[in-house]
């Protein structure tokens, strides 16, 4: 198990944002359950197809770099 960081600098050095964690890493947390089961493309398609014709649909996509 990885030692806990005691300072912000320790935490920063422990987490390299350029290197993804493996599923076996102690720091890895699987968040797939909290994301839900809906596929984002299907959800967006449904919203566009079922919106009022005169209404413009706006979608915001955000996430950490490299998250897809």
C-alpha positions in Angstrom: 0.0 0.0 0.0 1.2 3.5 -0.8 2.0 5.8 2.2 -0.4 8.6 2.8 0.7 12.1 1.8 1.3 14.4 4.7 1.7 17.6 2.7 0.3 19.0 -0.5 3.7 18.6 -2.1 3.7 14.9 -1.1 0.3 14.4 -2.7 1.4 16.2 -5.9 4.5 14.0 -6.2 2.4 10.9 -5.6 -0.1 11.7 -8.5 1.5 12.3 -11.9 -1.4 13.5 -14.1 0.5 12.4 -17.2 0.5 8.8 -16.1 -2.8 6.9 -15.7 -3.2 4.5 -12.8 -3.5 0.8 -13.3 -6.5 -1.0 -11.9 -4.2 -2.8 -9.4 -2.9 0.5 -8.0 -4.0 1.2 -4.4 -5.0 4.8 -5.4 -7.3 3.6 -8.2 -11.0 4.0 -7.5 -13.5 2.5 -10.0 -16.2 5.2 -10.5 -18.1 3.4 -13.3 -21.1 2.7 -11.0 -21.5 6.4 -10.1 -21.4 7.4 -13.8 -24.6 5.4 -14.5 -25.4 2.8 -17.1 -26.6 5.1 -19.9 -24.3 5.5 -22.9 -23.7 9.2 -23.3 -24.1 9.1 -27.1 -27.6 7.5 -26.7 -28.6 10.1 -24.1 -27.6 13.0 -26.3 -29.3 11.5 -29.3 -32.5 11.0 -27.3 -32.4 14.6 -26.1 -31.9 16.0 -29.6 -34.6 13.8 -31.2 -37.2 14.5 -28.5 -36.6 18.3 -28.0 -39.0 20.9 -29.2 -38.2 21.8 -32.8 -37.7 25.5 -32.0 -35.4 24.9 -29.0 -31.7 24.8 -29.4 -30.0 22.0 -27.5 -26.7 22.8 -25.7 -24.5 20.1 -24.3 -21.4 20.6 -22.2 -18.7 17.9 -22.2 -16.0 18.1 -19.5 -13.5 15.8 -17.9 -9.9 15.4 -17.0 -7.4 15.4 -19.8 -7.2 11.9 -21.2 -10.6 10.8 -19.8 -12.1 10.4 -23.3 
